[in-house]
């Protein structure tokens, strides 16, 4: 039994594992490579024709290229070196190497002749706002694929992920002030309209990123107040395989002691939970609270 447990643990992927595990890390590197290529194509097609900026260091590389024709790879490489050192100190070599790999992919892919052809082939014309929304949504969603693997695509994302793990705040929120400052530099050259459209793109990116990171199937904290608590709780344990906690309480009007049934379930499991409660007590009080994050015991990995 212990041998099976050890082998199962060995097969399980942990995004916060600091040691190198080739079968997991090769998949992560492949995802980083694919995401970098997709994002370079998206930036070339949706952003560059309209002089939009993305967030972080990539946004700075685009800004310097727009204003002073400085090669994008030079800015990406130059700024990401100290950021990578910060990543090594706070998250270890593995996290930093993933970020450096993403930086190299971004730097090389941005300079491919293909990207210039993609920019020239953009058919969106005057649909700048549509371009900002669609392009930024793709970038936000694809970023989440990398972060779920315990890595980033480099740049300011290294700092935001480190801070989000320490402070338990959504990583996308850290980018806002930094990116607003960058995008304000567009105003003197390209006008306030382009700057505002870039800001719209930034907010859509953060929203899409946070949404994709959490997923559609959210976790719900449920409180059940029922006289049949001793019948409901065992059925939740047996039929749903979800943990249940009893909370001692007292009715304010009656003064009678009672037990609250507390459990955490996924959105898709709510219908099953409601049917169990209704079967045993149709008059039960059912309180559902959407949670921001749940970790441990079948819900997620502890940061």
BADRENNU-252597 format. One record per residue (C-alpha): residue number from 1; x, y, z. Coordinates in pm, 1 decimal. Example, Ala and Ser with C-alpha at 12.3 -4.5 7.8 and 13.67 -1.06 7.14 Angstrom:
BEGIN
+-----+----------+----------+----------+
!   k !        x !        y !        z !
+-----+----------+----------+----------+
!   1 !   1230.0 !   -450.0 !    780.0 !
!   2 !   1367.0 !   -106.0 !    714.0 !
+-----+----------+----------+----------+
This chain:
BEGIN
+-----+----------+----------+----------+
!   k !        x !        y !        z !
+-----+----------+----------+----------+
!   1 !      0.0 !      0.0 !      0.0 !
!   2 !    281.2 !    239.0 !     88.5 !
!   3 !    457.3 !    156.0 !   -240.8 !
!   4 !    143.5 !    251.0 !   -435.2 !
!   5 !    114.4 !    577.7 !   -243.7 !
!   6 !    477.6 !    663.2 !   -317.5 !
!   7 !    442.9 !    586.4 !   -687.8 !
!   8 !    123.3 !    790.9 !   -708.9 !
!   9 !    297.6 !   1081.2 !   -541.7 !
!  10 !    589.4 !   1047.0 !   -784.6 !
!  11 !    354.2 !   1068.5 !  -1082.7 !
!  12 !    162.1 !   1369.8 !   -950.0 !
!  13 !    255.5 !   1706.9 !  -1096.6 !
!  14 !    329.7 !   1981.6 !   -846.1 !
!  15 !    368.3 !   2329.7 !  -1002.8 !
!  16 !    567.7 !   2446.4 !   -699.3 !
!  17 !    818.8 !   2160.3 !   -703.6 !
!  18 !   1168.1 !   2314.4 !   -701.7 !
!  19 !   1362.7 !   2004.6 !   -801.6 !
!  20 !   1394.3 !   1909.0 !  -1168.3 !
!  21 !   1167.2 !   1625.6 !  -1287.1 !
!  22 !   1236.2 !   1569.0 !  -1660.1 !
!  23 !    898.9 !   1420.2 !  -1758.8 !
!  24 !    715.0 !   1716.9 !  -1606.1 !
!  25 !    963.9 !   1986.1 !  -1699.2 !
!  26 !    977.8 !   1890.3 !  -2066.8 !
!  27 !    601.3 !   1936.3 !  -2087.4 !
!  28 !    635.5 !   2275.9 !  -1918.0 !
!  29 !    906.5 !   2383.6 !  -2163.5 !
!  30 !    691.3 !   2273.5 !  -2458.2 !
!  31 !    397.2 !   2476.9 !  -2323.7 !
!  32 !    620.5 !   2782.0 !  -2273.5 !
!  33 !    754.5 !   2750.5 !  -2629.8 !
!  34 !    403.8 !   2720.6 !  -2777.0 !
!  35 !    264.0 !   3008.8 !  -2570.6 !
!  36 !    553.3 !   3238.6 !  -2663.8 !
!  37 !    501.4 !   3164.5 !  -3033.1 !
!  38 !    125.2 !   3222.7 !  -3011.8 !
!  39 !    169.5 !   3546.9 !  -2818.2 !
!  40 !    430.3 !   3681.1 !  -3060.8 !
!  41 !    186.8 !   3611.5 !  -3346.2 !
!  42 !    -97.5 !   3777.3 !  -3154.5 !
!  43 !    109.6 !   4085.9 !  -3075.0 !
!  44 !    223.1 !   4112.6 !  -3437.0 !
!  45 !   -130.2 !   4078.7 !  -3575.7 !
!  46 !   -343.4 !   4261.1 !  -3317.9 !
!  47 !   -107.1 !   4505.7 !  -3143.7 !
!  48 !    176.3 !   4625.3 !  -3367.9 !
!  49 !    -42.0 !   4761.8 !  -3655.2 !
!  50 !   -222.1 !   4988.7 !  -3405.6 !
!  51 !     85.1 !   5072.2 !  -3190.0 !
!  52 !    -71.5 !   4909.7 !  -2884.3 !
!  53 !    135.6 !   4804.2 !  -2586.7 !
!  54 !    114.3 !   4480.2 !  -2394.2 !
!  55 !    207.0 !   4463.3 !  -2028.5 !
!  56 !    540.2 !   4441.8 !  -1851.0 !
!  57 !    879.3 !   4412.8 !  -2017.0 !
!  58 !    725.0 !   4310.7 !  -2349.8 !
!  59 !    528.8 !   4634.5 !  -2344.2 !
!  60 !    849.3 !   4827.1 !  -2280.2 !
!  61 !   1019.6 !   4653.0 !  -2571.8 !
!  62 !    730.4 !   4750.1 !  -2799.6 !
!  63 !    734.5 !   5108.6 !  -2669.5 !
!  64 !   1107.6 !   5151.2 !  -2730.3 !
!  65 !   1067.9 !   4998.6 !  -3075.2 !
!  66 !    780.4 !   5231.9 !  -3165.4 !
!  67 !    950.9 !   5547.0 !  -3039.6 !
!  68 !   1321.6 !   5491.9 !  -3108.2 !
!  69 !   1337.7 !   5178.6 !  -3328.1 !
!  70 !   1536.0 !   4993.9 !  -3061.2 !
!  71 !   1527.2 !   4618.5 !  -3138.5 !
!  72 !   1274.1 !   4442.7 !  -2921.7 !
!  73 !   1506.5 !   4153.1 !  -2838.9 !
!  74 !   1764.8 !   4394.1 !  -2691.7 !
!  75 !   1515.3 !   4537.6 !  -2441.7 !
!  76 !   1375.1 !   4195.0 !  -2356.1 !
!  77 !   1716.0 !   4044.9 !  -2286.9 !
!  78 !   1856.4 !   4350.1 !  -2110.3 !
!  79 !   1571.0 !   4394.9 !  -1864.3 !
!  80 !   1501.2 !   4027.8 !  -1798.8 !
!  81 !   1849.2 !   3947.9 !  -1664.7 !
!  82 !   1806.6 !   4134.1 !  -1330.4 !
!  83 !   1449.0 !   4007.4 !  -1308.4 !
!  84 !   1575.2 !   3650.1 !  -1354.0 !
!  85 !   1823.5 !   3704.2 !  -1069.7 !
!  86 !   1533.8 !   3820.2 !   -852.5 !
!  87 !   1348.4 !   3503.0 !   -948.9 !
!  88 !   1645.2 !   3284.7 !   -851.7 !
!  89 !   1668.1 !   3443.6 !   -508.8 !
!  90 !   1297.1 !   3409.8 !   -434.8 !
!  91 !   1176.9 !   3102.1 !   -625.5 !
!  92 !   1486.5 !   2900.0 !   -704.9 !
!  93 !   1682.1 !   2801.2 !  -1016.0 !
!  94 !   1405.5 !   2602.4 !  -1181.4 !
!  95 !   1158.5 !   2892.2 !  -1183.9 !
!  96 !   1426.0 !   3133.2 !  -1309.4 !
!  97 !   1543.5 !   2898.6 !  -1586.0 !
!  98 !   1188.0 !   2857.5 !  -1711.5 !
!  99 !   1156.3 !   3235.6 !  -1721.6 !
! 100 !   1489.0 !   3274.2 !  -1905.3 !
! 101 !   1381.5 !   3011.0 !  -2157.5 !
! 102 !   1060.9 !   3208.8 !  -2217.3 !
! 103 !   1263.5 !   3529.3 !  -2256.8 !
! 104 !   1488.3 !   3368.3 !  -2518.9 !
! 105 !   1186.6 !   3230.5 !  -2704.5 !
! 106 !   1017.3 !   3569.0 !  -2702.8 !
! 107 !   1333.4 !   3751.4 !  -2809.9 !
! 108 !   1408.1 !   3518.6 !  -3101.6 !
! 109 !   1048.1 !   3474.4 !  -3218.5 !
! 110 !    980.4 !   3847.7 !  -3218.7 !
! 111 !   1262.3 !   3895.8 !  -3469.9 !
! 112 !   1144.7 !   3627.2 !  -3711.3 !
! 113 !   1056.5 !   3765.4 !  -4057.9 !
! 114 !    726.9 !   3581.8 !  -4015.3 !
! 115 !    617.1 !   3833.8 !  -3751.8 !
! 116 !    661.0 !   4127.2 !  -3991.0 !
! 117 !    455.1 !   3942.6 !  -4250.8 !
! 118 !    184.3 !   3876.2 !  -3991.6 !
! 119 !    171.9 !   4248.2 !  -3903.2 !
! 120 !    142.8 !   4343.2 !  -4270.0 !
! 121 !   -131.2 !   4084.3 !  -4323.0 !
! 122 !   -358.1 !   4221.8 !  -4048.8 !
! 123 !   -707.2 !   4271.3 !  -4194.2 !
! 124 !   -866.9 !   4451.1 !  -3901.1 !
! 125 !   -832.5 !   4796.4 !  -4059.0 !
! 126 !  -1007.6 !   5051.1 !  -3838.4 !
! 127 !  -1127.0 !   4797.1 !  -3580.9 !
! 128 !   -872.5 !   4903.0 !  -3320.3 !
! 129 !  -1094.4 !   4835.0 !  -3019.0 !
! 130 !  -1187.3 !   4488.2 !  -3147.9 !
! 131 !   -820.9 !   4417.5 !  -3203.0 !
! 132 !   -736.4 !   4526.9 !  -2848.5 !
! 133 !  -1006.6 !   4309.1 !  -2691.9 !
! 134 !   -948.9 !   3991.8 !  -2894.4 !
! 135 !   -569.8 !   4005.4 !  -2883.1 !
! 136 !   -552.1 !   4079.9 !  -2511.5 !
! 137 !   -800.0 !   3802.7 !  -2426.7 !
! 138 !   -582.2 !   3548.3 !  -2607.8 !
! 139 !   -271.0 !   3671.3 !  -2427.1 !
! 140 !   -441.7 !   3657.5 !  -2086.7 !
! 141 !   -571.5 !   3304.0 !  -2135.7 !
! 142 !   -243.2 !   3167.8 !  -2272.9 !
! 143 !    -49.1 !   3323.6 !  -1984.2 !
! 144 !   -255.2 !   3114.4 !  -1743.1 !
! 145 !   -141.5 !   2791.0 !  -1913.5 !
! 146 !    218.4 !   2871.8 !  -1825.2 !
! 147 !    152.6 !   2990.6 !  -1469.7 !
! 148 !    -43.8 !   2671.8 !  -1395.1 !
! 149 !    279.6 !   2485.6 !  -1471.0 !
! 150 !    463.9 !   2685.2 !  -1204.4 !
! 151 !    642.7 !   2906.1 !  -1459.4 !
! 152 !    600.7 !   3241.2 !  -1633.7 !
! 153 !    670.9 !   3385.9 !  -1976.7 !
! 154 !    936.7 !   3606.4 !  -1817.9 !
! 155 !    951.5 !   3978.3 !  -1753.9 !
! 156 !    738.6 !   4146.3 !  -1491.8 !
! 157 !    539.4 !   3823.2 !  -1457.2 !
! 158 !    829.6 !   3681.1 !  -1253.9 !
! 159 !    786.7 !   3957.9 !   -997.4 !
! 160 !    405.8 !   3940.4 !   -994.7 !
! 161 !    400.1 !   3563.2 !   -942.7 !
! 162 !    650.7 !   3586.7 !   -656.1 !
! 163 !    449.2 !   3862.7 !   -489.1 !
! 164 !    113.8 !   3689.9 !   -548.4 !
! 165 !    240.6 !   3372.0 !   -381.2 !
! 166 !    363.3 !   3571.5 !    -82.4 !
! 167 !     60.2 !   3800.6 !    -45.9 !
! 168 !   -219.3 !   3578.2 !   -191.6 !
! 169 !   -341.9 !   3849.9 !   -429.9 !
! 170 !   -432.2 !   3766.6 !   -793.5 !
! 171 !   -113.9 !   3798.6 !   -999.3 !
! 172 !   -282.7 !   3999.4 !  -1274.6 !
! 173 !   -360.9 !   4282.2 !  -1031.3 !
! 174 !      6.9 !   4364.3 !   -970.7 !
! 175 !     59.0 !   4464.8 !  -1333.4 !
! 176 !   -193.4 !   4746.5 !  -1344.4 !
! 177 !      2.2 !   5042.2 !  -1199.1 !
! 178 !    323.2 !   4945.1 !  -1379.5 !
! 179 !    143.4 !   4912.2 !  -1711.6 !
! 180 !    -51.5 !   5236.4 !  -1673.1 !
! 181 !    277.1 !   5423.4 !  -1637.5 !
! 182 !    417.5 !   5258.1 !  -1951.3 !
! 183 !    108.4 !   5327.7 !  -2157.1 !
! 184 !     98.5 !   5694.5 !  -2061.9 !
! 185 !    412.9 !   5739.5 !  -2275.8 !
! 186 !    204.3 !   5664.9 !  -2585.1 !
! 187 !      2.8 !   5984.7 !  -2545.8 !
! 188 !    256.4 !   6243.1 !  -2675.3 !
! 189 !    336.0 !   6044.5 !  -2991.2 !
! 190 !     22.9 !   5846.6 !  -3080.9 !
! 191 !   -249.2 !   6032.2 !  -2892.4 !
! 192 !   -472.1 !   5957.0 !  -2599.3 !
! 193 !   -700.8 !   5728.2 !  -2802.3 !
! 194 !   -424.7 !   5474.3 !  -2865.8 !
! 195 !   -317.7 !   5493.1 !  -2500.8 !
! 196 !   -673.3 !   5433.8 !  -2380.4 !
! 197 !   -719.1 !   5140.9 !  -2617.8 !
! 198 !   -395.5 !   4992.5 !  -2485.4 !
! 199 !   -530.5 !   5031.7 !  -2132.1 !
! 200 !   -850.0 !   4852.5 !  -2234.3 !
! 201 !   -633.9 !   4571.6 !  -2369.8 !
! 202 !   -443.2 !   4557.9 !  -2042.1 !
! 203 !   -759.4 !   4524.6 !  -1831.8 !
! 204 !   -899.8 !   4256.7 !  -2062.1 !
! 205 !   -570.2 !   4066.7 !  -2036.5 !
! 206 !   -584.4 !   4073.0 !  -1656.5 !
! 207 !   -950.0 !   3970.3 !  -1648.6 !
! 208 !   -897.2 !   3686.2 !  -1896.8 !
! 209 !   -586.6 !   3572.0 !  -1708.8 !
! 210 !   -753.6 !   3564.0 !  -1366.9 !
! 211 !  -1064.3 !   3396.3 !  -1510.5 !
! 212 !   -861.5 !   3128.8 !  -1690.4 !
! 213 !   -644.2 !   3073.4 !  -1383.2 !
! 214 !   -947.8 !   3007.3 !  -1163.4 !
! 215 !  -1138.8 !   2814.4 !  -1428.0 !
! 216 !  -1510.9 !   2793.9 !  -1492.9 !
! 217 !  -1572.5 !   2531.1 !  -1225.4 !
! 218 !  -1532.4 !   2747.1 !   -914.1 !
! 219 !  -1531.6 !   2629.1 !   -554.9 !
! 220 !  -1824.8 !   2705.2 !   -327.3 !
! 221 !  -1839.4 !   2711.7 !     50.9 !
! 222 !  -2177.9 !   2577.3 !    164.9 !
! 223 !  -2347.7 !   2610.6 !    503.5 !
! 224 !  -2647.7 !   2385.6 !    566.3 !
! 225 !  -2877.4 !   2452.0 !    862.3 !
! 226 !  -3106.9 !   2156.4 !    919.0 !
! 227 !  -3253.7 !   1946.5 !   1194.8 !
! 228 !  -3151.0 !   1644.8 !    986.2 !
! 229 !  -2781.6 !   1727.2 !    990.3 !
! 230 !  -2693.0 !   1378.0 !   1110.3 !
! 231 !  -2855.0 !   1230.7 !    797.2 !
! 232 !  -2731.3 !   1485.0 !    544.7 !
! 233 !  -2360.5 !   1486.4 !    636.6 !
! 234 !  -2299.9 !   1108.2 !    596.2 !
! 235 !  -2463.5 !   1116.3 !    250.5 !
! 236 !  -2232.9 !   1399.9 !    140.4 !
! 237 !  -1933.7 !   1197.1 !    256.3 !
! 238 !  -2047.5 !    876.3 !     90.2 !
! 239 !  -2203.8 !    998.5 !   -235.2 !
! 240 !  -1986.2 !   1302.5 !   -313.4 !
! 241 !  -1659.1 !   1206.3 !   -145.6 !
! 242 !  -1631.0 !   1556.2 !     -2.6 !
! 243 !  -1522.8 !   1639.4 !    351.2 !
! 244 !  -1779.5 !   1774.3 !    594.6 !
! 245 !  -1727.9 !   1978.3 !    910.2 !
! 246 !  -1975.3 !   2024.2 !   1194.6 !
! 247 !  -1994.1 !   2371.5 !   1346.6 !
! 248 !  -2158.3 !   2404.5 !   1688.0 !
! 249 !  -2416.5 !   2685.1 !   1687.6 !
! 250 !  -2717.6 !   2810.8 !   1881.5 !
! 251 !  -3048.5 !   2943.2 !   1753.8 !
! 252 !  -3087.2 !   3310.4 !   1850.6 !
! 253 !  -3467.6 !   3285.9 !   1882.3 !
! 254 !  -3506.3 !   2938.3 !   2030.7 !
! 255 !  -3180.2 !   2922.7 !   2223.0 !
! 256 !  -3154.5 !   2559.9 !   2117.7 !
! 257 !  -2811.7 !   2415.3 !   2032.3 !
! 258 !  -2768.7 !   2288.7 !   1676.3 !
! 259 !  -2499.7 !   2182.0 !   1432.7 !
! 260 !  -2423.5 !   2351.7 !   1103.6 !
! 261 !  -2298.6 !   2134.1 !    819.6 !
! 262 !  -2010.7 !   2303.4 !    637.0 !
! 263 !  -1852.3 !   2172.0 !    317.7 !
! 264 !  -1670.9 !   2293.8 !      5.0 !
! 265 !  -1780.7 !   2172.7 !   -337.8 !
! 266 !  -1729.8 !   2260.0 !   -703.3 !
! 267 !  -1994.8 !   2447.6 !   -902.3 !
! 268 !  -2080.3 !   2131.2 !  -1095.1 !
! 269 !  -2143.8 !   1946.9 !   -767.1 !
! 270 !  -2402.6 !   2190.0 !   -630.9 !
! 271 !  -2698.4 !   2016.1 !   -795.5 !
! 272 !  -2603.6 !   1684.9 !   -634.8 !
! 273 !  -2558.3 !   1848.4 !   -293.8 !
! 274 !  -2896.1 !   2022.1 !   -319.5 !
! 275 !  -3067.6 !   1694.6 !   -407.4 !
! 276 !  -2915.9 !   1526.2 !    -99.4 !
! 277 !  -3031.0 !   1808.1 !    128.3 !
! 278 !  -3379.6 !   1821.9 !    -27.3 !
! 279 !  -3421.5 !   1447.1 !      9.2 !
! 280 !  -3365.8 !   1458.0 !    384.5 !
! 281 !  -3498.4 !   1804.6 !    472.7 !
! 282 !  -3686.3 !   2014.8 !    211.3 !
! 283 !  -3706.1 !   2303.1 !    462.6 !
! 284 !  -3331.2 !   2321.7 !    527.8 !
! 285 !  -3156.0 !   2659.3 !    502.9 !
! 286 !  -2890.2 !   2642.3 !    233.3 !
! 287 !  -2622.6 !   2916.7 !    214.1 !
! 288 !  -2378.1 !   2920.6 !    -80.1 !
! 289 !  -2067.8 !   3143.0 !    -82.2 !
! 290 !  -1835.3 !   3162.3 !   -382.6 !
! 291 !  -1473.7 !   3134.6 !   -268.4 !
! 292 !  -1174.0 !   3308.9 !   -424.3 !
! 293 !   -934.6 !   3020.1 !   -372.2 !
! 294 !   -937.0 !   2678.9 !   -206.4 !
! 295 !   -620.3 !   2474.5 !   -157.7 !
! 296 !   -559.1 !   2126.8 !    -19.2 !
! 297 !   -759.3 !   1801.9 !     -2.2 !
! 298 !   -855.1 !   1765.2 !   -365.6 !
! 299 !   -893.5 !   2134.3 !   -454.1 !
! 300 !   -546.5 !   2268.5 !   -527.9 !
! 301 !   -181.1 !   2282.1 !   -430.1 !
! 302 !    -75.2 !   2486.0 !   -127.9 !
! 303 !    130.4 !   2793.2 !   -233.0 !
+-----+----------+----------+----------+
